[in-house]
């Protein structure tokens, strides 16, 4: 079985990556004793989140970390919230950081709802775009992207639902109109897959790649 290393130590993200690859591979976290190499590499790691798109960031994560772990397959992902009504004033690549680096998930949700409080009806429509990349020895081997079926921003924050997301705080304020406006955080894995979840869309192409990959 293929062994991948996830370019993250976030347990929630690792869990999603493991579900994504299924039985085609295992996904381990980044080792804690890894050397960050020279100053150039350290700068590259610092800058990796500042790409121009979700695809560029995901690819950079996989490529940069794969240079530090020669011979290993690295898998990385980056995702962001899409809010068409905000136009260029909203940057999906800063979804986690737009409220400040030290903000809690509840604070992020509250700030976002305050920022979109004037949006009405279809202008509250949102979606999520995710990009996944695999690299080895500094070379990008494959990349896939998907965008979820749309939902709508809620108008209130439930801290208990925020906690359920384990870092995926957007799910707590995402209403699913096709499921009686239930929040995304409350759906079962089967319900998520049935409504075009972005992770589910990524499963087939990624697993197909892994099944034929020749190390």
VEXDREN-2710 file (C-alpha; in Angstrom, 1 decimal):
% VEXDREN-2710
k/r/px/py/pz
1/UNK/0.0/0.0/0.0
2/UNK/1.2/3.5/-0.8
3/UNK/2.3/5.6/2.1
4/UNK/1.6/9.3/1.9
5/UNK/2.6/12.1/4.3
6/UNK/0.1/14.8/4.8
7/UNK/1.6/18.3/4.7
8/UNK/-0.1/19.2/7.9
9/UNK/-0.3/18.3/11.6
10/UNK/-3.9/19.3/11.9
11/UNK/-5.8/16.2/12.9
12/UNK/-9.1/17.3/11.3
13/UNK/-7.4/17.9/8.0
14/UNK/-5.5/14.6/8.3
15/UNK/-8.8/12.8/8.9
16/UNK/-10.3/14.3/5.7
17/UNK/-7.2/13.3/3.7
18/UNK/-7.4/9.7/5.0
19/UNK/-11.1/9.5/4.1
20/UNK/-10.2/10.9/0.7
21/UNK/-7.6/8.3/-0.2
22/UNK/-9.6/5.4/1.2
23/UNK/-8.0/2.0/0.9
24/UNK/-5.5/3.2/-1.7
25/UNK/-3.0/4.6/0.7
26/UNK/-2.2/5.6/4.3
27/UNK/-1.7/9.2/5.4
28/UNK/0.7/10.1/8.2
29/UNK/1.3/13.5/9.7
30/UNK/4.5/15.5/9.2
31/UNK/7.3/14.2/11.5
32/UNK/8.0/16.5/14.4
33/UNK/11.8/16.0/14.1
34/UNK/12.0/17.2/10.5
35/UNK/14.8/19.6/9.7
36/UNK/13.7/22.8/8.0
37/UNK/16.9/23.0/6.1
38/UNK/18.5/26.3/5.0
39/UNK/17.2/29.8/5.2
40/UNK/15.8/29.7/1.7
41/UNK/13.7/26.7/2.6
42/UNK/12.4/28.3/5.8
43/UNK/11.4/31.4/3.8
44/UNK/9.6/29.2/1.3
45/UNK/7.6/27.5/4.1
46/UNK/6.7/30.9/5.5
47/UNK/5.5/32.1/2.1
48/UNK/3.7/29.0/1.1
49/UNK/0.3/30.3/2.3
50/UNK/0.6/33.5/0.2
51/UNK/0.0/32.0/-3.2
52/UNK/-2.3/33.7/-5.7
53/UNK/-4.9/30.9/-5.7
54/UNK/-5.9/27.8/-3.7
55/UNK/-4.3/25.7/-6.4
56/UNK/-1.0/27.5/-6.1
57/UNK/-1.0/27.2/-2.3
58/UNK/-1.8/23.5/-2.3
59/UNK/0.9/22.7/-4.9
60/UNK/3.4/24.8/-3.0
61/UNK/2.7/23.0/0.2
62/UNK/3.2/19.6/-1.4
63/UNK/6.3/20.6/-3.3
64/UNK/8.1/22.4/-0.6
65/UNK/7.5/19.8/2.1
66/UNK/8.5/17.0/-0.4
67/UNK/11.9/18.6/-0.8
68/UNK/12.4/18.2/3.0
69/UNK/11.4/14.6/2.9
70/UNK/13.2/13.0/-0.1
71/UNK/11.8/9.9/-1.5
72/UNK/8.4/10.4/0.2
73/UNK/5.0/11.2/-1.3
74/UNK/3.5/14.3/0.1
75/UNK/-0.2/15.2/-0.1
76/UNK/-1.4/18.7/0.6
77/UNK/-4.7/20.5/0.3
78/UNK/-5.9/24.1/0.5
79/UNK/-9.5/25.2/0.5
80/UNK/-11.5/28.4/0.8
81/UNK/-15.0/29.8/1.0
82/UNK/-16.5/31.3/-2.2
83/UNK/-18.8/34.3/-1.6
84/UNK/-19.8/35.6/-5.1
85/UNK/-21.8/38.6/-3.8
86/UNK/-18.6/40.1/-2.1
87/UNK/-16.7/40.1/-5.4
88/UNK/-13.1/41.1/-5.2
89/UNK/-13.5/42.2/-1.6
90/UNK/-13.4/38.6/-0.5
91/UNK/-10.3/36.4/-1.0
92/UNK/-11.0/32.6/-0.6
93/UNK/-7.3/32.0/0.2
94/UNK/-7.6/34.0/3.4
95/UNK/-10.7/32.2/4.7
96/UNK/-9.0/31.1/7.9
97/UNK/-6.9/34.3/8.4
98/UNK/-9.3/37.1/7.4
99/UNK/-10.4/37.8/11.0
100/UNK/-6.8/37.8/12.3
101/UNK/-4.2/35.1/12.9
102/UNK/-5.2/34.7/16.6
103/UNK/-9.0/34.7/16.1
104/UNK/-10.9/31.6/17.5
105/UNK/-13.2/29.7/15.2
106/UNK/-16.3/31.2/16.9
107/UNK/-14.8/34.7/16.4
108/UNK/-14.2/33.9/12.7
109/UNK/-17.8/32.9/12.2
110/UNK/-19.1/36.0/14.0
111/UNK/-16.9/38.3/12.0
112/UNK/-17.9/36.8/8.7
113/UNK/-21.6/37.0/9.6
114/UNK/-21.2/40.6/10.6
115/UNK/-19.4/41.4/7.4
116/UNK/-22.2/39.8/5.3
117/UNK/-25.1/41.1/7.4
118/UNK/-26.4/43.3/4.6
119/UNK/-26.6/40.5/2.1
120/UNK/-30.1/39.2/1.4
121/UNK/-31.6/36.3/-0.5
122/UNK/-29.4/34.7/-3.2
123/UNK/-26.6/37.1/-2.3
124/UNK/-26.0/34.9/0.8
125/UNK/-25.1/31.9/-1.4
126/UNK/-21.7/30.3/-0.8
127/UNK/-19.7/27.3/-1.9
128/UNK/-16.3/25.8/-0.9
129/UNK/-13.4/25.1/-3.3
130/UNK/-10.7/22.6/-2.4
131/UNK/-7.5/21.7/-4.2
132/UNK/-5.4/18.6/-3.4
133/UNK/-1.8/18.1/-4.7
134/UNK/0.7/15.3/-4.5
135/UNK/4.5/15.8/-4.9
136/UNK/7.7/13.9/-4.5
137/UNK/11.3/15.1/-4.3
138/UNK/10.2/18.7/-5.2
139/UNK/8.1/17.7/-8.3
140/UNK/4.4/18.1/-8.5
141/UNK/2.9/14.8/-9.6
142/UNK/-0.8/15.5/-9.7
143/UNK/-3.4/18.0/-8.7
144/UNK/-7.2/18.0/-8.5
145/UNK/-9.8/20.6/-7.5
146/UNK/-13.5/20.6/-6.8
147/UNK/-16.2/23.0/-5.7
148/UNK/-19.1/22.0/-3.6
149/UNK/-22.8/22.4/-4.3
150/UNK/-23.9/25.8/-3.0
151/UNK/-25.3/26.6/0.4
152/UNK/-26.3/29.7/2.2
153/UNK/-24.9/31.7/5.0
154/UNK/-26.8/31.4/8.3
155/UNK/-27.5/34.6/10.3
156/UNK/-26.4/33.3/13.7
157/UNK/-23.5/31.3/15.3
158/UNK/-24.0/28.2/17.3
159/UNK/-20.8/27.6/19.3
160/UNK/-21.6/23.9/19.8
161/UNK/-21.8/23.4/16.1
162/UNK/-18.5/25.2/15.7
163/UNK/-16.9/22.7/18.1
164/UNK/-18.3/19.8/16.1
165/UNK/-16.4/21.0/13.0
166/UNK/-13.0/20.5/14.8
167/UNK/-11.5/23.4/12.8
168/UNK/-13.9/23.5/9.9
169/UNK/-15.9/26.3/11.3
170/UNK/-17.6/27.3/8.1
171/UNK/-19.8/24.2/8.4
172/UNK/-21.5/25.7/11.5
173/UNK/-22.9/28.7/9.6
174/UNK/-23.6/26.9/6.3
175/UNK/-27.3/26.2/5.7
176/UNK/-28.4/23.5/3.2
177/UNK/-31.6/24.6/1.5
178/UNK/-32.1/21.1/0.0
179/UNK/-32.2/19.6/3.6
180/UNK/-34.6/22.0/5.3
181/UNK/-31.8/24.5/6.0
182/UNK/-29.9/22.2/8.3
183/UNK/-26.4/23.3/9.0
184/UNK/-23.6/21.4/7.2
185/UNK/-22.0/20.5/10.5
186/UNK/-25.0/18.4/11.4
187/UNK/-25.1/16.2/8.3
188/UNK/-24.0/12.6/8.2
189/UNK/-21.1/11.6/5.8
190/UNK/-23.8/10.0/3.6
191/UNK/-25.8/13.2/3.4
192/UNK/-22.7/15.2/2.6
193/UNK/-21.8/12.9/-0.2
194/UNK/-25.3/13.0/-1.6
195/UNK/-25.3/16.8/-1.9
196/UNK/-22.0/17.1/-3.9
197/UNK/-19.5/17.5/-1.1
198/UNK/-16.2/18.7/-2.5
199/UNK/-14.2/15.9/-0.8
200/UNK/-16.5/13.4/-2.4
201/UNK/-15.9/14.9/-5.9
202/UNK/-12.2/14.5/-5.4
203/UNK/-12.3/10.9/-4.3
204/UNK/-12.5/9.2/-7.7
205/UNK/-9.8/11.1/-9.6
206/UNK/-7.4/10.9/-6.7
207/UNK/-7.9/7.3/-5.9
208/UNK/-7.6/6.4/-9.6
209/UNK/-4.2/8.2/-9.7
210/UNK/-3.1/6.3/-6.5
211/UNK/-4.2/3.0/-7.9
212/UNK/-2.0/3.2/-10.9
213/UNK/0.9/5.2/-9.4
214/UNK/4.3/3.5/-9.9
215/UNK/6.9/4.5/-7.4
END
